[in-house]
Amino acid sequence: MNILAVRKKIAQFLSEDIGTGDTCSSVVFGNEVLEKEAVFLAKENGIVAGIDIARLVFEELEHSEFVVYIADGCSVKQGDIIAKVRADVKVLLAGERVALNLLQRMSSIASMTKLAVEILGDSKTRICDTRKTVPGLRIFDKAAVRIGGGYNHRMGLYDALMLKDNHIAFSGSITNSIKKLRSQIGHTQKIEVETTTKSQVLEAVNAGVDIIMFDNCTPEEVEQMQKLVPEHIITECSGSITLENLYTYANTGVDYISLGFLTHSVKSLDISFQAVDF
């Protein structure tokens, strides 16, 4: 992750939450510096992701002592203490919500990704994400996918050339679009084309694409289309794939399966931030 971009996002999130100041804490605790401790406590099983981000939240506010007990990528069980932070009570209260929001969301995405990898059970095919992320959170969402054992698709429209169905519809054909792209791009850039029929797959192959996506295809259709693609072309399938039917796409021969549900329908992992009496 780009640490400068991460810190900038965290500062933005804290500013959104704190605004002109934490009125309640300011009144209750005043100017007194009162050091206290709090822990991140898992309330359900899952995979930890974002604990280092949570640490950066408190660092952005003020110096604090942050001890990690369960690192990113490790399994956590209900009742486990993930980390402990010691700081002025006003810092603990100011950073609590932002740190939890990011930690809970990232841990949920990582947990879902690991589950998807396990369900697929195919060492050849990699699970990857999509652009179906919450605006502003993409760098965190995609980092969580990696922590969970998945891979990242493109970060945005700027870092990959992908002809989707509407590109093809507006331009007239796959062949024409690829000719235009090849005339403008450098030799290091790859082109991906989204396909739904055998004729589109053959057109993409003949046009010299680098990656072909089989979109909204059944496992049987994917296997048939895969046979039309030379080995040097990377293949991917996406669309209408759920946790329930994911296993049916194992051993179809594709290199990647991209899953929008890893990030677009997240239910945050239940983690609490609890004060420690001492």
Secondary structure, DSSP 8 states (H G I E B T S, - for coil): --HHHHHHHHHHHHHHHHTT--HHHHHHHTT---EEEEEEEESS-EE---HHHHHHHHHHHS--EEEESS-TT-EE-TT-EEEEEEEEHHHHHHHHHHHHHHHHHHHHHHHHHHHHHHHH--SSSEEE--S-S-TT-HHHHHHHHHHTT-B---SSTTS-EEE-HHHHHHHS-HHHHHHHHHTTS-TT--EEEEE-SHHHHHHHHHHT-SEEEEES--HHHHHHHHTTS-TTSEEEEESS--TTTGGGGTTS--SEEE-THHHHT-----EEEEEE--
